[in-house]
Amino acid sequence: MVAEKDNHRGPRIPALNTKLIIFVVLSFILLINDQRNNYLSILRNSIAIAIYPLQSAVEIPSRLTDWFDLRIKSKEILIKENQNLLSQQKINSSILQRYESLEQENERLKEILNAASNLDNKVEITRIISVNVNPYRHTIVIDKGERDGVYEGQVLLDADGVIGQILHTNFLTSEAILISDSDHALPVEINRNGLRTIVLGNGSYTKLDVPYIPNNADIEIGDLLVTSGLGGKFPSGYPVAKVDFIESDLSEQFYKVSAKPIAYLNQVRELMLLKPE
């Protein structure tokens, strides 16, 4: 029995070896012919075309991941750049506003200096450092005091006209009252004809009361009121206000008159202290 099995298995090994040798030889022949005559190029191209969609499908997740990463990074970069640009814009805007403020301040100082050069009296430039927040009190604090020779009653001017006078003095600063304060009265005269009267503050920056004008007096809309020099505090001839309202009532003894201040009482920052002659 053993001998029969061996006789059956013996011929199979040479048969397999022969087939392997045949396939190897055929492979070499095909490779040599393909290199010389390029017979298999069409087959290779067909196989490449057939598997291309599969290769593309396999690469889609990787491509999508790269695309999303690039989009996220680009968005982050754009957000950072946008934030940097906004910050720089704010800085540039603040610098520009400062330049504009300095330019306007320069113009105001030029106006004051030009006005000062036209005055007969000597003046000293001062600056407002605070304003009374009480709406019924029109007082300011300036950056000049007793150290600078400031005294009570000293006149304050701007480039256009009278602002007020010094109320209290300290060593470094002084408090001044504006002509619009309800406790302030200023002797004036009509520049056109010399008619003397007074102007009273009433708590308004844009309107002053002109009482005690007889209803037969020579006064007109647009008349310029200047300091009369009476009372000894305000020198004569400085512009104060212009008449902008006159109401006549025959049953009353006096006109109802108001005037608009020449100076911009609630807008000025730089002032002139009028020094005594």
C-alpha positions as CSV (number, residue, x, y, z in Angstrom):
1,M,0.0,0.0,0.0
2,V,2.8,2.4,0.8
3,A,4.6,1.6,-2.4
4,E,1.5,2.4,-4.5
5,K,1.0,5.8,-2.8
6,D,4.6,6.7,-3.6
7,N,4.2,5.7,-7.2
8,H,1.1,8.0,-7.5
9,R,2.8,11.1,-5.9
10,G,6.1,10.9,-7.7
11,P,5.1,12.3,-11.2
12,R,3.3,15.4,-9.8
13,I,6.4,17.3,-8.7
14,P,8.0,17.4,-12.1
15,A,4.7,18.5,-13.6
16,L,4.5,21.5,-11.3
17,N,8.1,22.4,-11.9
18,T,7.6,22.2,-15.6
19,K,4.5,24.6,-15.5
20,L,6.4,27.0,-13.3
21,I,9.3,27.1,-15.7
22,I,7.0,27.5,-18.7
23,F,5.2,30.5,-17.0
24,V,8.5,32.1,-16.1
25,V,9.8,31.7,-19.6
26,L,6.5,33.1,-21.0
27,S,6.8,36.1,-18.6
28,F,10.3,36.9,-19.7
29,I,9.2,36.6,-23.3
30,L,6.3,39.0,-22.7
31,L,8.5,41.5,-20.8
32,I,11.0,41.5,-23.6
33,N,8.4,41.8,-26.3
34,D,6.7,44.6,-24.3
35,Q,9.9,46.5,-24.0
36,R,10.6,46.2,-27.7
37,N,7.2,46.5,-29.2
38,N,5.1,48.1,-26.4
39,Y,2.3,45.5,-26.8
40,L,1.0,45.9,-23.2
41,S,0.8,49.7,-23.1
42,I,-2.9,49.7,-24.2
43,L,-3.7,47.2,-21.5
44,R,-1.8,49.2,-18.9
45,N,-3.5,52.4,-19.9
46,S,-6.9,50.7,-19.8
47,I,-6.3,49.4,-16.4
48,A,-5.0,52.9,-15.2
49,I,-8.2,54.5,-16.6
50,A,-10.3,51.9,-14.9
51,I,-8.8,52.3,-11.5
52,Y,-8.4,56.2,-11.6
53,P,-11.9,56.8,-10.1
54,L,-11.1,54.5,-7.3
55,Q,-7.8,56.3,-6.7
56,S,-9.6,59.6,-6.7
57,A,-12.2,58.4,-4.3
58,V,-9.6,57.1,-1.9
59,E,-7.9,60.5,-2.0
60,I,-11.1,62.5,-1.4
61,P,-11.0,62.4,2.4
62,S,-7.4,63.5,2.5
63,R,-8.1,66.4,0.1
64,L,-11.1,67.5,2.0
65,T,-9.1,67.5,5.2
66,D,-6.4,69.6,3.7
67,W,-9.0,71.9,2.2
68,F,-10.8,72.4,5.5
69,D,-7.5,73.0,7.3
70,L,-6.4,75.6,4.7
71,R,-9.8,77.3,5.0
72,I,-9.7,77.4,8.8
73,K,-6.1,78.7,8.8
74,S,-6.9,81.3,6.1
75,K,-9.9,82.4,8.1
76,E,-7.9,82.7,11.3
77,I,-5.2,84.7,9.5
78,L,-7.8,87.0,8.0
79,I,-9.5,87.5,11.4
80,K,-6.1,88.4,13.0
81,E,-5.2,90.7,10.1
82,N,-8.6,92.4,10.3
83,Q,-8.2,92.9,14.1
84,N,-4.8,94.3,13.6
85,L,-6.1,96.7,10.9
86,L,-9.0,97.8,13.1
87,S,-6.6,98.5,16.0
88,Q,-4.3,100.4,13.8
89,Q,-7.2,102.3,12.3
90,K,-8.3,103.3,15.8
91,I,-4.8,104.4,16.7
92,N,-4.5,106.5,13.5
93,S,-7.9,108.0,14.0
94,S,-7.0,109.1,17.6
95,I,-3.8,110.6,16.3
96,L,-5.6,112.4,13.5
97,Q,-8.2,113.7,15.9
98,R,-5.4,115.0,18.1
99,Y,-3.8,116.7,15.1
100,E,-7.1,118.3,14.2
101,S,-7.6,119.4,17.8
102,L,-4.1,120.9,17.9
103,E,-4.8,122.6,14.6
104,Q,-8.0,124.2,15.9
105,E,-6.2,125.2,19.1
106,N,-3.5,126.8,16.9
107,E,-6.1,128.8,15.0
108,R,-7.7,130.0,18.2
109,L,-4.4,131.1,19.6
110,K,-3.6,132.9,16.4
111,E,-6.9,134.8,16.7
112,I,-6.3,135.6,20.3
113,L,-2.7,136.8,19.5
114,N,-4.0,138.9,16.6
115,A,-6.6,140.4,18.8
116,A,-4.1,141.0,21.6
117,S,-1.8,142.9,19.1
118,N,-4.7,145.2,18.3
119,L,-5.4,146.1,22.0
120,D,-4.0,149.1,23.7
121,N,-3.6,147.3,27.0
122,K,-1.2,144.4,27.7
123,V,-2.7,141.0,28.0
124,E,-1.6,137.5,29.2
125,I,-2.9,134.3,27.6
126,T,-4.6,131.8,30.0
127,R,-6.4,128.6,29.6
128,I,-9.7,127.3,31.1
129,I,-9.0,124.1,33.2
130,S,-12.5,123.5,34.6
131,V,-16.1,124.7,34.3
132,N,-18.7,124.8,37.0
133,V,-21.2,122.0,36.4
134,N,-24.0,123.9,38.1
135,P,-26.3,125.2,35.3
136,Y,-27.2,128.2,37.4
137,R,-23.6,129.3,38.0
138,H,-21.5,130.3,35.0
139,T,-18.0,130.2,36.5
140,I,-14.7,128.8,35.3
141,V,-11.3,128.1,36.7
142,I,-8.2,129.3,34.8
143,D,-4.6,128.2,35.1
144,K,-3.2,131.5,36.3
145,G,-3.2,132.7,39.9
146,E,-1.6,135.1,42.4
147,R,1.8,133.8,41.4
148,D,1.1,135.2,37.9
149,G,-0.2,138.6,39.2
150,V,-3.9,137.8,38.8
151,Y,-6.2,139.9,41.0
152,E,-9.9,140.0,41.8
153,G,-11.9,142.0,39.3
154,Q,-9.4,141.5,36.5
155,V,-11.1,141.4,33.1
156,L,-11.2,138.3,30.9
157,L,-11.4,138.6,27.1
158,D,-11.4,136.3,24.1
159,A,-10.6,137.2,20.5
160,D,-14.1,138.7,20.0
161,G,-15.1,140.4,23.2
162,V,-15.6,140.4,26.9
163,I,-15.9,137.1,28.7
164,G,-16.1,138.0,32.4
165,Q,-13.9,138.9,35.3
166,I,-11.9,137.3,38.1
167,L,-13.9,136.4,41.1
168,H,-11.4,134.7,43.5
169,T,-7.7,134.0,43.3
170,N,-5.5,131.3,44.6
171,F,-1.7,130.9,44.3
172,L,-1.8,128.8,41.1
173,T,-5.4,129.1,39.8
174,S,-8.3,131.6,39.8
175,E,-12.0,131.5,39.6
176,A,-13.8,133.8,37.1
177,I,-17.4,134.7,36.6
178,L,-18.8,135.0,33.1
179,I,-21.0,137.9,32.0
180,S,-23.8,135.4,31.4
181,D,-24.0,134.5,35.1
182,S,-27.3,135.6,36.7
183,D,-25.3,137.5,39.4
184,H,-23.2,139.5,37.0
185,A,-23.9,143.1,35.8
186,L,-21.8,145.1,33.4
187,P,-21.9,148.8,32.6
188,V,-22.1,149.3,28.8
189,E,-23.0,151.9,26.3
190,I,-24.4,151.8,22.7
191,N,-21.4,152.3,20.5
192,R,-23.5,154.2,17.9
193,N,-24.7,157.0,20.1
194,G,-23.1,156.6,23.6
195,L,-26.4,155.8,25.4
196,R,-25.4,154.2,28.7
197,T,-27.0,151.2,30.3
198,I,-26.1,147.9,31.8
199,V,-26.3,144.2,30.7
200,L,-27.3,141.5,33.1
201,G,-26.6,137.8,32.9
202,N,-29.6,135.6,33.1
203,G,-28.1,132.1,33.0
204,S,-28.1,131.9,29.2
205,Y,-24.9,131.7,27.2
206,T,-26.5,133.3,24.1
207,K,-28.7,136.0,25.6
208,L,-28.2,139.0,28.0
209,D,-30.8,141.2,29.4
210,V,-30.6,145.0,28.8
211,P,-33.0,146.6,31.3
212,Y,-34.0,150.2,32.0
213,I,-34.0,151.5,28.4
214,P,-36.7,154.2,28.2
215,N,-39.3,153.5,25.6
216,N,-38.3,156.7,23.8
217,A,-34.6,156.0,23.7
218,D,-32.6,155.7,20.5
219,I,-31.8,152.0,20.3
220,E,-32.0,149.6,17.3
221,I,-31.6,146.0,16.4
222,G,-27.9,145.3,15.7
223,D,-26.6,148.1,17.9
224,L,-23.2,147.2,19.4
225,L,-22.9,147.4,23.2
226,V,-19.3,148.1,24.5
227,T,-17.9,148.6,27.9
228,S,-18.5,152.1,29.2
229,G,-15.6,152.2,31.7
230,L,-18.0,153.2,34.5
231,G,-17.4,151.3,37.7
232,G,-13.7,151.2,37.3
233,K,-13.3,147.5,36.6
234,F,-13.8,147.2,32.8
235,P,-11.9,149.7,30.6
236,S,-14.1,151.4,28.0
237,G,-14.5,150.4,24.4
238,Y,-14.5,146.6,24.6
239,P,-17.3,144.7,22.7
240,V,-19.8,143.0,24.8
241,A,-23.0,142.2,22.9
242,K,-25.3,143.1,20.0
243,V,-28.9,144.0,20.4
244,D,-31.1,141.3,18.9
245,F,-34.5,141.9,20.4
246,I,-36.6,145.0,21.2
247,E,-40.2,145.0,22.4
248,S,-42.1,148.2,23.0
249,D,-45.2,148.5,25.2
250,L,-46.7,151.9,25.5
251,S,-48.1,151.0,28.9
252,E,-44.6,150.3,30.2
253,Q,-41.9,152.9,30.9
254,F,-39.0,150.8,29.5
255,Y,-38.4,148.7,26.4
256,K,-37.9,145.0,26.8
257,V,-34.4,144.5,25.3
258,S,-32.0,141.6,25.0
259,A,-28.6,141.2,23.4
260,K,-26.5,138.4,22.1
261,P,-22.9,138.2,23.5
262,I,-20.1,138.8,21.1
263,A,-17.9,136.1,22.6
264,Y,-18.7,132.4,22.5
265,L,-19.1,132.0,26.2
266,N,-19.5,128.3,26.3
267,Q,-17.0,127.3,23.6
268,V,-13.8,129.2,24.4
269,R,-10.7,127.5,26.0
270,E,-8.0,130.1,25.6
271,L,-8.6,133.5,27.1
272,M,-6.8,136.8,27.7
273,L,-6.3,138.4,31.1
274,L,-6.3,142.2,30.6
275,K,-3.5,143.8,32.6
276,P,-4.0,147.3,34.1
277,E,-2.5,150.2,32.2
